[in-house]
Amino acid sequence: MKHWVWSVTSQNWEIVKEKKVWAVKNELRTRRVSKGDSIIFYVKRSGSFKGVFQVVSDWYNAEDVKWSDEDGEIKYPFECKLEIIRLGDAVFNELIPKLQFVKGRTSPHFALQAHSTGPGNYGHDISQHDYELILSEMREDEEIIPADESTEIDEESNEHENIIEKLEEIGSSLGFEPSIDKEDTYIAKGCIVDLVWVAKVATIGPIKYVFEVQSKGSKKSLITNLIQSINNPMVKRVIAVSDKKQLENIKEQINQMRALSESSKQMFVYLDISQINKIYEVIPTLQEFKSQLQLF
């Protein structure tokens, strides 16, 4: 029996509790987790582990749409059944000094991100010590959602989260350490961005690539956050993510700002959501190729 940590969005966490299933988008991610293992779910942006489940089936082909970002089409075809061990709230920051799987890491939150080949902790299971610690600290103060209770999902928020998730996986596949946790995304005073990719360069230390995603709504906060991010010396590039039409508008506004130097304007990158979707689709192929070459 092995123990795994897996991050999940707040929307999909509700589905995990209701349906008692977990699913992944490519077969590569099924090879490490087996029937009898346990999964500890960390809910993104909550700061906490929220539940421990046991895997009670082998992986099988999903037959219907379940997840908040599937939009009528099955995107997570490999599924397994779960049973609840415990639900509750174990605050990650409070556990960091005691957890073995983040010991010695300068950015412990990176270890929570899903790895390209499976769960968090860079695709490795956690120790019995860490499992028992999280389980013991998890206060049983949540109720199990009845099976017939529907979960309301804000479509705009869901689309935003979906894009960020894809950027996390793309970043991980490219060798960066992606993070959405406040510890890493608090770039400047009063400025928390959607996502950062971190690269560690031996000669100069960590550098960050900052992402702000706009699926709908006002562009003002996106532009403000990216401009503030430039003042952080660790930031190498700031990336605006939106559709083609919105990006043209954002770029025009940035270029018209006289207060921004030309060197600051050159730090901006404009990334079309359609590009993200295309790159995201080829990740499984890339990971299979890396696996064949035994690159991880």
C-alpha atoms as a printed R data frame, in Angstrom:
    type eleno elety resid chain resno       x      y       z
1   ATOM     1    CA   MET     A     1   0.000  0.000   0.000
2   ATOM     2    CA   LYS     A     2   1.409  3.359  -1.063
3   ATOM     3    CA   HIS     A     3   0.302  6.866  -0.171
4   ATOM     4    CA   TRP     A     4   0.004  9.665  -2.725
5   ATOM     5    CA   VAL     A     5  -0.663 13.398  -2.668
6   ATOM     6    CA   TRP     A     6  -2.800 14.857  -5.441
7   ATOM     7    CA   SER     A     7  -3.938 18.450  -5.982
8   ATOM     8    CA   VAL     A     8  -7.467 19.135  -7.149
9   ATOM     9    CA   THR     A     9  -9.480 22.271  -7.947
10  ATOM    10    CA   SER     A    10 -12.250 23.236  -5.545
11  ATOM    11    CA   GLN     A    11 -14.881 22.388  -8.188
12  ATOM    12    CA   ASN     A    12 -13.512 18.917  -8.856
13  ATOM    13    CA   TRP     A    13 -12.996 18.302  -5.149
14  ATOM    14    CA   GLU     A    14 -16.743 18.535  -4.683
15  ATOM    15    CA   ILE     A    15 -17.163 15.894  -7.385
16  ATOM    16    CA   VAL     A    16 -14.567 13.626  -5.750
17  ATOM    17    CA   LYS     A    17 -16.560 13.731  -2.517
18  ATOM    18    CA   GLU     A    18 -19.912 13.241  -4.199
19  ATOM    19    CA   LYS     A    19 -19.033 10.562  -6.757
20  ATOM    20    CA   LYS     A    20 -16.153  8.910  -4.857
21  ATOM    21    CA   VAL     A    21 -14.067  8.571  -8.022
22  ATOM    22    CA   TRP     A    22 -10.825  9.976  -9.390
23  ATOM    23    CA   ALA     A    23  -9.777 10.240 -13.019
24  ATOM    24    CA   VAL     A    24  -6.783 11.201 -15.162
25  ATOM    25    CA   LYS     A    25  -6.373 12.160 -18.778
26  ATOM    26    CA   ASN     A    26  -3.642  9.779 -19.930
27  ATOM    27    CA   GLU     A    27  -2.678  6.206 -19.166
28  ATOM    28    CA   LEU     A    28   0.826  7.187 -18.093
29  ATOM    29    CA   ARG     A    29  -0.679  8.629 -14.926
30  ATOM    30    CA   THR     A    30  -2.306  5.333 -13.953
31  ATOM    31    CA   ARG     A    31   0.907  3.348 -13.726
32  ATOM    32    CA   ARG     A    32   1.948  4.401 -10.238
33  ATOM    33    CA   VAL     A    33  -1.315  4.356  -8.292
34  ATOM    34    CA   SER     A    34  -2.860  0.926  -7.665
35  ATOM    35    CA   LYS     A    35  -5.875 -0.619  -5.970
36  ATOM    36    CA   GLY     A    36  -5.341 -0.503  -2.199
37  ATOM    37    CA   ASP     A    37  -3.262  2.696  -2.272
38  ATOM    38    CA   SER     A    38  -4.445  5.898  -0.603
39  ATOM    39    CA   ILE     A    39  -4.774  9.380  -2.108
40  ATOM    40    CA   ILE     A    40  -4.568 12.526   0.008
41  ATOM    41    CA   PHE     A    41  -6.263 15.404  -1.801
42  ATOM    42    CA   TYR     A    42  -4.908 18.932  -1.484
43  ATOM    43    CA   VAL     A    43  -7.493 21.479  -2.639
44  ATOM    44    CA   LYS     A    44  -5.889 24.260  -4.645
45  ATOM    45    CA   ARG     A    45  -6.120 27.783  -3.217
46  ATOM    46    CA   SER     A    46  -7.524 26.442   0.070
47  ATOM    47    CA   GLY     A    47  -4.135 25.911   1.691
48  ATOM    48    CA   SER     A    48  -5.285 22.558   3.089
49  ATOM    49    CA   PHE     A    49  -5.466 18.828   2.626
50  ATOM    50    CA   LYS     A    50  -9.192 18.129   2.645
51  ATOM    51    CA   GLY     A    51  -9.587 14.380   2.429
52  ATOM    52    CA   VAL     A    52  -7.979 10.959   2.435
53  ATOM    53    CA   PHE     A    53  -9.391  8.202   0.232
54  ATOM    54    CA   GLN     A    54  -8.492  4.609  -0.547
55  ATOM    55    CA   VAL     A    55  -8.412  3.377  -4.131
56  ATOM    56    CA   VAL     A    56 -10.827  0.428  -4.193
57  ATOM    57    CA   SER     A    57 -10.751 -0.541  -7.872
58  ATOM    58    CA   ASP     A    58  -8.374 -0.961 -10.739
59  ATOM    59    CA   TRP     A    59  -8.314  1.794 -13.346
60  ATOM    60    CA   TYR     A    60 -11.096  1.454 -15.904
61  ATOM    61    CA   ASN     A    61 -12.522  3.431 -18.831
62  ATOM    62    CA   ALA     A    62 -14.819  6.271 -17.801
63  ATOM    63    CA   GLU     A    63 -18.288  5.952 -19.297
64  ATOM    64    CA   ASP     A    64 -19.666  9.455 -18.770
65  ATOM    65    CA   VAL     A    65 -18.779 13.096 -18.205
66  ATOM    66    CA   LYS     A    66 -18.229 13.987 -14.532
67  ATOM    67    CA   TRP     A    67 -15.659 16.727 -14.114
68  ATOM    68    CA   SER     A    68 -16.222 20.461 -14.055
69  ATOM    69    CA   ASP     A    69 -14.001 21.190 -17.069
70  ATOM    70    CA   GLU     A    70 -15.129 18.433 -19.412
71  ATOM    71    CA   ASP     A    71 -17.738 20.559 -21.255
72  ATOM    72    CA   GLY     A    72 -19.805 17.632 -22.519
73  ATOM    73    CA   GLU     A    73 -16.801 15.594 -23.651
74  ATOM    74    CA   ILE     A    74 -14.820 13.044 -21.621
75  ATOM    75    CA   LYS     A    75 -11.349 14.483 -21.030
76  ATOM    76    CA   TYR     A    76 -10.362 12.145 -18.203
77  ATOM    77    CA   PRO     A    77 -10.936  8.666 -19.634
78  ATOM    78    CA   PHE     A    78  -9.057  6.673 -16.979
79  ATOM    79    CA   GLU     A    79 -10.992  6.373 -13.747
80  ATOM    80    CA   CYS     A    80 -10.856  4.546 -10.408
81  ATOM    81    CA   LYS     A    81 -13.286  4.173  -7.518
82  ATOM    82    CA   LEU     A    82 -12.579  5.563  -4.061
83  ATOM    83    CA   GLU     A    83 -13.732  5.073  -0.493
84  ATOM    84    CA   ILE     A    84 -13.487  7.786   2.138
85  ATOM    85    CA   ILE     A    85 -10.965  7.278   4.901
86  ATOM    86    CA   ARG     A    86 -11.343 10.746   6.366
87  ATOM    87    CA   LEU     A    87 -12.596 14.202   5.424
88  ATOM    88    CA   GLY     A    88 -11.468 17.331   7.209
89  ATOM    89    CA   ASP     A    89  -8.951 20.135   7.100
90  ATOM    90    CA   ALA     A    90  -5.181 19.820   7.596
91  ATOM    91    CA   VAL     A    91  -3.415 23.132   6.923
92  ATOM    92    CA   PHE     A    92  -0.342 22.575   4.790
93  ATOM    93    CA   ASN     A    93   1.714 25.506   6.119
94  ATOM    94    CA   GLU     A    94   1.291 24.243   9.674
95  ATOM    95    CA   LEU     A    95   2.552 20.795   8.680
96  ATOM    96    CA   ILE     A    96   5.580 21.858   6.610
97  ATOM    97    CA   PRO     A    97   8.115 21.638   9.494
98  ATOM    98    CA   LYS     A    98   7.069 18.026  10.161
99  ATOM    99    CA   LEU     A    99   6.530 16.636   6.644
100 ATOM   100    CA   GLN     A   100   9.370 14.546   5.253
101 ATOM   101    CA   PHE     A   101   8.421 14.925   1.587
102 ATOM   102    CA   VAL     A   102   9.048 18.703   1.668
103 ATOM   103    CA   LYS     A   103  12.074 18.641   3.974
104 ATOM   104    CA   GLY     A   104  14.872 20.844   2.687
105 ATOM   105    CA   ARG     A   105  12.839 22.299  -0.185
106 ATOM   106    CA   THR     A   106  13.077 26.059  -0.630
107 ATOM   107    CA   SER     A   107   9.540 26.130  -2.082
108 ATOM   108    CA   PRO     A   108   7.571 23.338  -0.360
109 ATOM   109    CA   HIS     A   109   4.365 24.216  -2.225
110 ATOM   110    CA   PHE     A   110   5.880 23.031  -5.506
111 ATOM   111    CA   ALA     A   111   5.752 19.459  -4.192
112 ATOM   112    CA   LEU     A   112   1.943 19.634  -4.173
113 ATOM   113    CA   GLN     A   113   1.665 20.181  -7.919
114 ATOM   114    CA   ALA     A   114   0.641 17.211 -10.054
115 ATOM   115    CA   HIS     A   115   3.627 15.727 -11.866
116 ATOM   116    CA   SER     A   116   3.516 15.006 -15.584
117 ATOM   117    CA   THR     A   117   3.584 11.278 -14.837
118 ATOM   118    CA   GLY     A   118   1.105 11.238 -11.998
119 ATOM   119    CA   PRO     A   119   0.530 12.625  -8.493
120 ATOM   120    CA   GLY     A   120   2.315 15.364  -6.602
121 ATOM   121    CA   ASN     A   121   5.656 15.036  -4.811
122 ATOM   122    CA   TYR     A   122   7.240 14.872  -8.266
123 ATOM   123    CA   GLY     A   123   5.424 11.625  -8.991
124 ATOM   124    CA   HIS     A   124   6.637  9.825  -5.853
125 ATOM   125    CA   ASP     A   125   4.641  8.367  -2.980
126 ATOM   126    CA   ILE     A   126   4.976  9.814   0.511
127 ATOM   127    CA   SER     A   127   6.162  8.055   3.640
128 ATOM   128    CA   GLN     A   128   4.014  6.297   6.216
129 ATOM   129    CA   HIS     A   129   5.112  8.993   8.653
130 ATOM   130    CA   ASP     A   130   3.736 11.773   6.455
131 ATOM   131    CA   TYR     A   131   0.530  9.860   5.756
132 ATOM   132    CA   GLU     A   132  -0.165  9.319   9.467
133 ATOM   133    CA   LEU     A   133   0.730 12.924  10.277
134 ATOM   134    CA   ILE     A   134  -1.704 14.366   7.738
135 ATOM   135    CA   LEU     A   135  -4.402 11.902   8.766
136 ATOM   136    CA   SER     A   136  -4.018 12.724  12.462
137 ATOM   137    CA   GLU     A   137  -4.075 16.484  11.835
138 ATOM   138    CA   MET     A   138  -7.151 16.336   9.619
139 ATOM   139    CA   ARG     A   139 -10.005 17.670  11.694
140 ATOM   140    CA   GLU     A   140 -13.202 15.874  10.813
141 ATOM   141    CA   ASP     A   141 -15.331 18.948  10.314
142 ATOM   142    CA   GLU     A   142 -16.693 18.467   6.802
143 ATOM   143    CA   GLU     A   143 -19.892 16.763   5.810
144 ATOM   144    CA   ILE     A   144 -20.138 14.261   2.986
145 ATOM   145    CA   ILE     A   145 -22.231 15.675   0.173
146 ATOM   146    CA   PRO     A   146 -25.361 13.611  -0.520
147 ATOM   147    CA   ALA     A   147 -25.315 11.873  -3.897
148 ATOM   148    CA   ASP     A   148 -28.403 13.698  -5.115
149 ATOM   149    CA   GLU     A   149 -27.145 17.191  -4.190
150 ATOM   150    CA   SER     A   150 -25.951 19.105  -7.238
151 ATOM   151    CA   THR     A   151 -22.876 21.327  -7.210
152 ATOM   152    CA   GLU     A   152 -23.227 24.788  -8.645
153 ATOM   153    CA   ILE     A   153 -20.237 25.779 -10.734
154 ATOM   154    CA   ASP     A   154 -19.522 29.253 -11.916
155 ATOM   155    CA   GLU     A   155 -18.686 28.847 -15.606
156 ATOM   156    CA   GLU     A   156 -16.336 31.798 -15.833
157 ATOM   157    CA   SER     A   157 -14.370 30.703 -12.783
158 ATOM   158    CA   ASN     A   158 -14.249 27.165 -14.131
159 ATOM   159    CA   GLU     A   159 -12.840 28.267 -17.487
160 ATOM   160    CA   HIS     A   160 -10.229 30.383 -15.729
161 ATOM   161    CA   GLU     A   161  -9.162 27.451 -13.531
162 ATOM   162    CA   ASN     A   162  -9.055 25.138 -16.548
163 ATOM   163    CA   ILE     A   163  -6.592 27.387 -18.384
164 ATOM   164    CA   ILE     A   164  -4.383 27.693 -15.310
165 ATOM   165    CA   GLU     A   165  -4.346 23.907 -14.854
166 ATOM   166    CA   LYS     A   166  -3.210 23.454 -18.433
167 ATOM   167    CA   LEU     A   167  -0.443 26.009 -17.962
168 ATOM   168    CA   GLU     A   168   0.680 24.144 -14.834
169 ATOM   169    CA   GLU     A   169   1.030 20.899 -16.755
170 ATOM   170    CA   ILE     A   170   2.742 22.543 -19.709
171 ATOM   171    CA   GLY     A   171   5.217 24.237 -17.377
172 ATOM   172    CA   SER     A   172   5.976 20.983 -15.578
173 ATOM   173    CA   SER     A   173   6.513 19.205 -18.905
174 ATOM   174    CA   LEU     A   174   8.984 21.896 -19.961
175 ATOM   175    CA   GLY     A   175  11.000 21.458 -16.775
176 ATOM   176    CA   PHE     A   176   9.722 24.437 -14.788
177 ATOM   177    CA   GLU     A   177   8.247 24.320 -11.292
178 ATOM   178    CA   PRO     A   178   4.715 25.772 -11.603
179 ATOM   179    CA   SER     A   179   2.853 27.129  -8.600
180 ATOM   180    CA   ILE     A   180  -0.473 28.827  -7.863
181 ATOM   181    CA   ASP     A   181   0.062 29.068  -4.115
182 ATOM   182    CA   LYS     A   182   0.094 32.469  -2.460
183 ATOM   183    CA   GLU     A   183   3.621 31.972  -1.143
184 ATOM   184    CA   ASP     A   184   4.900 31.991  -4.735
185 ATOM   185    CA   THR     A   185   2.312 34.123  -6.548
186 ATOM   186    CA   TYR     A   186   2.572 37.070  -4.139
187 ATOM   187    CA   ILE     A   187   4.883 38.893  -6.518
188 ATOM   188    CA   ALA     A   188   4.643 42.461  -5.244
189 ATOM   189    CA   LYS     A   189   2.861 44.415  -2.519
190 ATOM   190    CA   GLY     A   190  -0.865 44.016  -3.071
191 ATOM   191    CA   CYS     A   191  -0.275 41.874  -6.157
192 ATOM   192    CA   ILE     A   192  -1.117 38.176  -6.354
193 ATOM   193    CA   VAL     A   193  -0.912 36.690  -9.847
194 ATOM   194    CA   ASP     A   194  -2.587 33.576 -11.243
195 ATOM   195    CA   LEU     A   195   0.467 31.398 -11.796
196 ATOM   196    CA   VAL     A   196   4.248 31.406 -11.830
197 ATOM   197    CA   TRP     A   197   6.772 29.137 -13.479
198 ATOM   198    CA   VAL     A   198  10.059 28.981 -11.604
199 ATOM   199    CA   ALA     A   199  13.401 28.045 -13.115
200 ATOM   200    CA   LYS     A   200  16.456 27.649 -10.898
201 ATOM   201    CA   VAL     A   201  19.641 28.920 -12.540
202 ATOM   202    CA   ALA     A   202  22.845 28.045 -10.677
203 ATOM   203    CA   THR     A   203  24.625 31.318 -11.393
204 ATOM   204    CA   ILE     A   204  21.795 33.750 -10.608
205 ATOM   205    CA   GLY     A   205  19.279 31.815  -8.505
206 ATOM   206    CA   PRO     A   206  15.535 31.362  -9.175
207 ATOM   207    CA   ILE     A   207  13.824 33.290 -11.945
208 ATOM   208    CA   LYS     A   208  10.080 33.563 -12.402
209 ATOM   209    CA   TYR     A   209   7.721 33.710 -15.348
210 ATOM   210    CA   VAL     A   210   4.470 35.351 -14.309
211 ATOM   211    CA   PHE     A   211   1.080 34.495 -15.832
212 ATOM   212    CA   GLU     A   212  -2.177 36.404 -15.637
213 ATOM   213    CA   VAL     A   213  -5.179 34.726 -17.272
214 ATOM   214    CA   GLN     A   214  -8.259 36.520 -18.521
215 ATOM   215    CA   SER     A   215 -11.024 34.397 -19.960
216 ATOM   216    CA   LYS     A   216 -13.714 37.053 -19.530
217 ATOM   217    CA   GLY     A   217 -14.274 40.309 -17.707
218 ATOM   218    CA   SER     A   218 -12.138 43.377 -17.114
219 ATOM   219    CA   LYS     A   219  -8.569 43.625 -18.394
220 ATOM   220    CA   LYS     A   220  -7.633 46.258 -15.826
221 ATOM   221    CA   SER     A   221  -6.528 43.896 -13.038
222 ATOM   222    CA   LEU     A   222  -4.538 41.736 -15.482
223 ATOM   223    CA   ILE     A   223  -2.593 44.729 -16.806
224 ATOM   224    CA   THR     A   224  -2.068 46.177 -13.316
225 ATOM   225    CA   ASN     A   225  -0.746 42.908 -11.903
226 ATOM   226    CA   LEU     A   226   1.652 42.339 -14.778
227 ATOM   227    CA   ILE     A   227   3.028 45.870 -14.559
228 ATOM   228    CA   GLN     A   228   3.559 45.492 -10.798
229 ATOM   229    CA   SER     A   229   5.271 42.144 -11.355
230 ATOM   230    CA   ILE     A   230   7.984 43.764 -13.471
231 ATOM   231    CA   ASN     A   231   9.374 45.432 -10.333
232 ATOM   232    CA   ASN     A   232  10.229 42.056  -8.811
233 ATOM   233    CA   PRO     A   233  13.896 41.365  -9.683
234 ATOM   234    CA   MET     A   234  13.242 37.617  -9.931
235 ATOM   235    CA   VAL     A   235  10.689 38.098 -12.736
236 ATOM   236    CA   LYS     A   236  12.067 37.415 -16.229
237 ATOM   237    CA   ARG     A   237   8.854 37.638 -18.275
238 ATOM   238    CA   VAL     A   238   5.219 38.558 -17.659
239 ATOM   239    CA   ILE     A   239   2.670 36.705 -19.767
240 ATOM   240    CA   ALA     A   240  -0.840 37.887 -20.582
241 ATOM   241    CA   VAL     A   241  -3.141 34.979 -21.448
242 ATOM   242    CA   SER     A   242  -6.414 35.584 -23.258
243 ATOM   243    CA   ASP     A   243  -8.106 35.175 -26.643
244 ATOM   244    CA   LYS     A   244  -6.680 36.800 -29.774
245 ATOM   245    CA   LYS     A   245  -8.998 39.811 -29.789
246 ATOM   246    CA   GLN     A   246  -8.440 40.627 -26.118
247 ATOM   247    CA   LEU     A   247  -4.676 40.201 -26.465
248 ATOM   248    CA   GLU     A   248  -4.551 42.753 -29.256
249 ATOM   249    CA   ASN     A   249  -6.363 45.204 -27.005
250 ATOM   250    CA   ILE     A   250  -4.093 44.467 -24.034
251 ATOM   251    CA   LYS     A   251  -0.960 44.842 -26.164
252 ATOM   252    CA   GLU     A   252  -2.182 48.153 -27.561
253 ATOM   253    CA   GLN     A   253  -2.815 49.502 -24.057
254 ATOM   254    CA   ILE     A   254   0.621 48.426 -22.859
255 ATOM   255    CA   ASN     A   255   2.403 49.955 -25.857
256 ATOM   256    CA   GLN     A   256   0.608 53.272 -25.325
257 ATOM   257    CA   MET     A   257   1.755 53.616 -21.728
258 ATOM   258    CA   ARG     A   258   4.379 56.352 -21.681
259 ATOM   259    CA   ALA     A   259   5.310 55.609 -18.078
260 ATOM   260    CA   LEU     A   260   6.600 52.168 -19.112
261 ATOM   261    CA   SER     A   261  10.120 52.003 -20.497
262 ATOM   262    CA   GLU     A   262  10.792 50.133 -23.711
263 ATOM   263    CA   SER     A   263  12.745 47.504 -21.796
264 ATOM   264    CA   SER     A   264   9.717 46.950 -19.526
265 ATOM   265    CA   LYS     A   265   7.400 46.598 -22.512
266 ATOM   266    CA   GLN     A   266   9.738 43.966 -23.949
267 ATOM   267    CA   MET     A   267   9.154 41.820 -20.848
268 ATOM   268    CA   PHE     A   268   5.537 41.276 -21.924
269 ATOM   269    CA   VAL     A   269   4.522 38.116 -23.771
270 ATOM   270    CA   TYR     A   270   1.023 37.663 -25.213
271 ATOM   271    CA   LEU     A   271  -0.249 34.086 -25.249
272 ATOM   272    CA   ASP     A   272  -3.421 33.043 -27.054
273 ATOM   273    CA   ILE     A   273  -5.612 30.492 -25.245
274 ATOM   274    CA   SER     A   274  -5.897 28.515 -28.501
275 ATOM   275    CA   GLN     A   275  -2.105 28.048 -28.433
276 ATOM   276    CA   ILE     A   276  -2.299 26.673 -24.902
277 ATOM   277    CA   ASN     A   277  -4.935 24.140 -25.956
278 ATOM   278    CA   LYS     A   278  -2.825 22.918 -28.882
279 ATOM   279    CA   ILE     A   279   0.297 22.506 -26.767
280 ATOM   280    CA   TYR     A   280  -1.655 20.824 -23.991
281 ATOM   281    CA   GLU     A   281  -2.975 18.132 -26.333
282 ATOM   282    CA   VAL     A   282   0.534 16.902 -27.198
283 ATOM   283    CA   ILE     A   283   1.765 16.564 -23.589
284 ATOM   284    CA   PRO     A   284   0.899 12.822 -23.324
285 ATOM   285    CA   THR     A   285   2.878 12.112 -26.499
286 ATOM   286    CA   LEU     A   286   5.838 14.080 -25.184
287 ATOM   287    CA   GLN     A   287   5.749 12.243 -21.853
288 ATOM   288    CA   GLU     A   288   5.616  8.841 -23.548
289 ATOM   289    CA   PHE     A   289   8.662  9.831 -25.570
290 ATOM   290    CA   LYS     A   290  10.529 10.977 -22.452
291 ATOM   291    CA   SER     A   291   9.584  7.726 -20.727
292 ATOM   292    CA   GLN     A   292  10.947  5.645 -23.624
293 ATOM   293    CA   LEU     A   293  14.214  7.536 -23.406
294 ATOM   294    CA   GLN     A   294  14.205  7.078 -19.611
295 ATOM   295    CA   LEU     A   295  14.614 10.819 -19.090
296 ATOM   296    CA   PHE     A   296  12.820 10.660 -15.700
